[in-house]
């Protein structure tokens, strides 16, 4: 029985990542399981299972902690202080947060609107050359503007439109 | 009766520790669980659950009991705390109370 030894490399891996207070116990448990597996399933299967179970022991509470980062440690304090500050100046924080929310919301809405307005007619070749002929109806005392005009104007654009090659 | 908030995995481990005492350690729990519930749990799973239960105050642990099979390495022996025993009792009572209602009802597939 004493000739059976679990894989050395896996043991080294465990020694590398396990915290001191867990190492002894974990190695012992693994070895006991290994010996049982060798008896029931043979040495090769037992070694594979030893490796598999050592890798599955990479759990947060078992892993060795080399150093503790002050930044991580301070984060809880920072969060607490900011919460206290916010709740101390309720009106100012409400103004701040609401203002920021409204600002971000308007930027997003403007972006969506501009994106939509500039997305028309992109499937035509030379889509930047497209012009639209609008219509101004002059009534006594007021002018009414329409976005559309008659199809009859299509073949012969005049005036400023003379540079355009096609119109739709 | 208020049900204590522990998962079914934790419940099985608690029961295993209770039945293995005073020789309850991680690998023993694995064998017990496999024998009784047919579940194949890895060492990592059981170690984590034991650790969690100890933090909840349901288990107590001490080092000891090495053997030549483990290469002379000691094991962490777990014990139920008073609170842990009470949790198990509560769970059993809840289950028995509800189960007695289920079994006295006329279930359709008995007919």
Boltz contact constraints between the chains, C-beta under 6 A:
constraints:
  - contact:
      token1: [A, 24]
      token2: [B, 73]
      max_distance: 6.0
  - contact:
      token1: [A, 24]
      token2: [B, 74]
      max_distance: 6.0
  - contact:
      token1: [A, 25]
      token2: [B, 75]
      max_distance: 6.0
  - contact:
      token1: [A, 25]
      token2: [B, 76]
      max_distance: 6.0
  - contact:
      token1: [A, 27]
      token2: [B, 73]
      max_distance: 6.0
  - contact:
      token1: [A, 28]
      token2: [B, 70]
      max_distance: 6.0
  - contact:
      token1: [A, 28]
      token2: [B, 73]
      max_distance: 6.0
  - contact:
      token1: [A, 28]
      token2: [B, 75]
      max_distance: 6.0
  - contact:
      token1: [A, 29]
      token2: [B, 26]
      max_distance: 6.0
  - contact:
      token1: [A, 29]
      token2: [B, 27]
      max_distance: 6.0
  - contact:
      token1: [A, 29]
      token2: [B, 43]
      max_distance: 6.0
  - contact:
      token1: [A, 31]
      token2: [B, 70]
      max_distance: 6.0
  - contact:
      token1: [A, 31]
      token2: [B, 71]
      max_distance: 6.0
  - contact:
      token1: [A, 32]
      token2: [B, 27]
      max_distance: 6.0
  - contact:
      token1: [A, 32]
      token2: [B, 69]
      max_distance: 6.0
  - contact:
      token1: [A, 32]
      token2: [B, 70]
      max_distance: 6.0
  - contact:
      token1: [A, 33]
      token2: [B, 27]
      max_distance: 6.0
  - contact:
      token1: [A, 53]
      token2: [B, 42]
      max_distance: 6.0
  - contact:
      token1: [A, 53]
      token2: [B, 43]
      max_distance: 6.0
  - contact:
      token1: [A, 56]
      token2: [B, 42]
      max_distance: 6.0
  - contact:
      token1: [A, 56]
      token2: [B, 44]
      max_distance: 6.0
  - contact:
      token1: [A, 57]
      token2: [B, 44]
      max_distance: 6.0
  - contact:
      token1: [A, 59]
      token2: [B, 44]
      max_distance: 6.0
  - contact:
      token1: [A, 59]
      token2: [B, 48]
      max_distance: 6.0
  - contact:
      token1: [A, 61]
      token2: [B, 51]
      max_distance: 6.0
